[in-house]
Amino acid sequence: MSLIKNRRNSFSAIPALVDDFLGRELFNWDNSHFSSTQTTVPAVNILESADNFTVEVAAPGMEKQDFKIELENNTLTISSQKQQNEQTEQGNYTRREFSYQSFHRTFILPRDVVNDEGIAARYENGVLHLIIPKKEEVKQKAPRLIEIR
């Protein structure tokens, strides 16, 4: 017995199209944006300026207390676990899927470049921002004008 309907052998194309459309989650087309473990990994941007590195982690729907940021030696780890257990008084469920989100990202920081004591983080508009300052001795200095005598 198969758990997957064979839609190619249906007698009418219209019910199959309606079933395809209504039976599919709106933003989940064949799980194409999930990994093989059915988890998502947030996208990350890393910017470098003369004074620091900025790491931006796209994690909409989270709250700042959902994140865990650890620094051990020169390894920066950003992780999160969130389980949604919303209670409702609206009646019987016809379909409700539990939601559990987790991710784990690890970055190796350049040991001789980063001032690990000054790392700061903030969560704003669905993006986690980490500011990782550079050590004073490696910061780019402004060009110095040399006077001709």
C-alpha positions as CSV (number, residue, x, y, z in Angstrom):
1,M,0.0,0.0,0.0
2,S,1.4,3.4,-1.0
3,L,1.0,6.5,1.1
4,I,1.6,8.7,-2.0
5,K,-1.3,9.3,-4.3
6,N,-0.6,8.6,-7.9
7,R,-2.1,11.7,-9.5
8,R,-1.1,10.9,-13.1
9,N,-3.7,8.1,-13.3
10,S,-6.6,10.3,-12.2
11,F,-9.6,10.6,-14.5
12,S,-9.9,14.3,-14.4
13,A,-7.1,16.9,-14.4
14,I,-9.1,19.6,-12.6
15,P,-9.5,17.7,-9.2
16,A,-5.8,16.8,-9.4
17,L,-4.8,20.5,-9.9
18,V,-7.0,21.6,-7.0
19,D,-5.6,18.9,-4.8
20,D,-2.1,19.9,-5.8
21,F,-2.7,23.5,-5.0
22,L,-4.7,23.1,-1.8
23,G,-2.8,20.1,-0.4
24,R,0.6,21.9,-0.6
25,E,1.8,24.2,2.0
26,L,1.9,27.7,0.7
27,F,5.7,28.3,0.9
28,N,6.9,24.7,1.0
29,W,7.3,23.4,-2.6
30,D,8.7,19.9,-2.2
31,N,10.8,21.0,0.8
32,S,13.2,22.7,-1.6
33,H,14.3,25.3,1.0
34,F,15.1,22.7,3.7
35,S,18.1,20.5,4.3
36,S,17.9,16.8,4.3
37,T,17.4,16.9,8.1
38,Q,14.2,19.0,7.6
39,T,15.9,22.0,9.3
40,T,16.7,25.4,7.9
41,V,20.0,27.2,8.2
42,P,19.8,30.9,8.3
43,A,21.6,33.0,5.7
44,V,24.6,34.9,6.9
45,N,26.3,38.1,5.6
46,I,29.8,39.0,6.8
47,L,31.0,42.6,6.3
48,E,34.5,43.9,6.9
49,S,35.3,47.5,7.6
50,A,38.6,49.2,8.8
51,D,37.5,48.9,12.4
52,N,35.5,45.7,12.7
53,F,33.7,42.7,11.2
54,T,29.9,42.6,11.2
55,V,28.0,39.3,11.0
56,E,24.3,39.5,10.0
57,V,22.2,36.4,10.6
58,A,18.8,36.3,9.0
59,A,16.5,34.8,11.6
60,P,13.0,36.2,11.3
61,G,10.4,35.3,13.9
62,M,12.9,34.8,16.6
63,E,13.5,36.8,19.8
64,K,16.8,37.8,21.3
65,Q,16.4,35.3,24.1
66,D,16.1,32.5,21.5
67,F,19.8,32.9,20.6
68,K,22.9,31.5,22.3
69,I,26.2,33.1,21.3
70,E,29.4,31.5,22.6
71,L,33.1,32.2,22.0
72,E,35.6,29.5,22.9
73,N,39.2,30.2,22.0
74,N,38.8,31.7,18.5
75,T,35.6,29.8,17.6
76,L,32.3,31.8,17.5
77,T,29.2,29.7,17.7
78,I,25.7,31.1,17.1
79,S,22.8,28.7,17.9
80,S,19.1,28.8,18.5
81,Q,16.3,26.5,19.6
82,K,12.7,27.5,19.5
83,Q,9.6,25.4,20.0
84,Q,6.2,27.0,19.5
85,N,3.5,25.7,21.9
86,E,0.8,28.2,21.2
87,Q,-2.5,27.4,22.9
88,T,-5.8,28.4,21.3
89,E,-9.4,28.4,22.4
90,Q,-10.7,28.5,18.9
91,G,-12.1,24.9,18.8
92,N,-11.0,21.6,17.2
93,Y,-7.9,21.4,15.0
94,T,-8.4,20.1,11.5
95,R,-4.6,20.4,10.9
96,R,-1.9,21.8,13.1
97,E,1.8,21.0,12.8
98,F,4.1,21.5,15.7
99,S,6.9,24.0,15.0
100,Y,10.4,23.4,16.2
101,Q,13.3,25.5,14.9
102,S,16.9,25.1,15.6
103,F,20.2,26.0,14.0
104,H,23.9,26.0,14.8
105,R,26.5,28.1,12.9
106,T,30.2,28.1,13.8
107,F,32.8,30.6,12.6
108,I,36.6,30.6,13.1
109,L,37.8,34.1,14.0
110,P,41.3,35.2,13.0
111,R,43.2,35.0,16.3
112,D,45.6,37.8,15.7
113,V,43.1,40.2,14.3
114,V,40.0,40.2,16.5
115,N,39.5,41.9,19.8
116,D,37.2,39.2,21.4
117,E,36.5,41.2,24.5
118,G,34.6,43.8,22.6
119,I,32.1,41.6,20.7
120,A,28.6,43.0,20.9
121,A,25.3,41.6,19.6
122,R,21.8,43.0,18.9
123,Y,18.6,41.5,17.3
124,E,16.6,43.9,15.2
125,N,13.9,43.4,12.5
126,G,14.6,39.7,12.1
127,V,18.3,40.0,11.8
128,L,20.9,39.2,14.5
129,H,23.9,41.6,14.2
130,L,27.2,40.8,15.7
131,I,29.9,43.5,15.8
132,I,33.4,42.0,16.1
133,P,36.0,44.7,16.6
134,K,39.5,44.4,15.3
135,K,42.6,44.9,17.5
136,E,44.1,48.4,17.3
137,E,47.3,47.2,15.8
138,V,45.7,45.7,12.8
139,K,43.1,48.4,12.0
140,Q,43.7,50.3,8.8
141,K,45.1,53.7,9.5
142,A,44.2,56.7,7.4
143,P,46.8,57.8,4.9
144,R,49.3,60.2,6.4
145,L,50.4,63.2,4.5
146,I,54.1,63.6,4.4
147,E,55.3,67.1,4.2
148,I,58.1,67.9,1.7
149,R,60.8,70.1,3.1
